[in-house]
Amino acid sequence: MNPAGRPSPRHSPQAVRDAKFPPGEVAKFRTVTQDTLAKVQAGDQAGATARVKDLETAWDDDQATLQPLDDTAWTVLDAVRSTVS
């Protein structure tokens, strides 16, 4: 746990591997993160920033669905996601 009482991002590999999220939701977030990385690698900072905002919005919009499915994984991933946005 970190000082805020949330799981540390170092626990994320286990949480992600065991997450009980629907595959379609995982694929949606994977697409956004891969697109963001491609934009960063291409030097398109504005495009990457926009995709990070897309990720943040989609993640927040899906919280009511995903968090009850696996609160631990959701909390770990939310903490990791928060370091980016």
C-alpha positions as CSV (number, residue, x, y, z in Angstrom):
1,M,0.0,0.0,0.0
2,N,1.1,3.5,-0.6
3,P,0.6,6.4,1.8
4,A,-2.9,7.1,0.4
5,G,-3.9,3.5,1.4
6,R,-4.1,2.4,-2.2
7,P,-2.2,-0.6,-3.7
8,S,1.2,0.3,-5.0
9,P,1.6,0.2,-8.8
10,R,4.3,-2.4,-8.2
11,H,1.5,-4.8,-7.6
12,S,-0.1,-4.2,-11.0
13,P,1.3,-7.2,-12.9
14,Q,-0.5,-9.6,-10.7
15,A,-3.7,-7.5,-10.6
16,V,-3.7,-7.1,-14.4
17,R,-3.1,-10.8,-15.0
18,D,-5.9,-11.9,-12.7
19,A,-8.3,-9.0,-13.4
20,K,-11.9,-10.2,-13.9
21,F,-12.8,-7.6,-16.5
22,P,-14.6,-8.5,-19.8
23,P,-12.2,-9.1,-22.6
24,G,-13.9,-6.5,-24.8
25,E,-13.3,-3.8,-22.2
26,V,-9.7,-4.8,-21.8
27,A,-9.3,-4.7,-25.6
28,K,-10.7,-1.1,-25.7
29,F,-8.2,0.2,-23.1
30,R,-5.4,-1.7,-24.8
31,T,-6.2,-0.1,-28.1
32,V,-6.1,3.4,-26.6
33,T,-2.8,2.8,-24.7
34,Q,-1.1,1.3,-27.8
35,D,-2.3,4.2,-29.9
36,T,-0.9,6.6,-27.2
37,L,2.4,4.9,-27.3
38,A,2.6,5.0,-31.1
39,K,1.9,8.8,-31.0
40,V,4.6,9.3,-28.4
41,Q,7.1,7.3,-30.4
42,A,6.2,9.3,-33.5
43,G,6.8,12.6,-31.6
44,D,3.1,13.5,-31.7
45,Q,2.8,14.9,-28.2
46,A,-0.5,16.6,-28.8
47,G,-2.0,13.5,-30.2
48,A,-0.7,11.4,-27.3
49,T,-2.1,13.9,-24.8
50,A,-5.5,13.7,-26.5
51,R,-5.4,9.9,-26.3
52,V,-4.5,10.0,-22.6
53,K,-7.6,12.2,-22.1
54,D,-9.6,9.6,-24.0
55,L,-8.3,6.9,-21.7
56,E,-9.1,8.9,-18.6
57,T,-12.6,9.6,-19.8
58,A,-13.3,6.0,-20.8
59,W,-11.8,4.6,-17.6
60,D,-13.9,7.0,-15.5
61,D,-17.1,6.2,-17.5
62,D,-16.6,2.5,-17.0
63,Q,-15.8,2.7,-13.3
64,A,-19.3,1.8,-12.2
65,T,-19.1,-1.4,-14.3
66,L,-15.5,-2.5,-13.8
67,Q,-14.8,-1.7,-10.2
68,P,-17.5,-4.0,-8.8
69,L,-16.1,-6.9,-11.0
70,D,-12.6,-6.6,-9.5
71,D,-12.1,-3.8,-7.0
72,T,-8.4,-4.7,-6.3
73,A,-7.4,-4.7,-10.0
74,W,-9.5,-1.6,-10.7
75,T,-7.8,0.3,-7.8
76,V,-4.3,-0.8,-8.8
77,L,-4.9,0.1,-12.5
78,D,-6.6,3.4,-11.5
79,A,-3.5,4.4,-9.5
80,V,-1.2,3.5,-12.4
81,R,-3.5,5.4,-14.9
82,S,-3.5,8.4,-12.6
83,T,0.3,8.7,-12.9
84,V,-0.1,9.3,-16.7
85,S,-3.0,11.7,-16.7
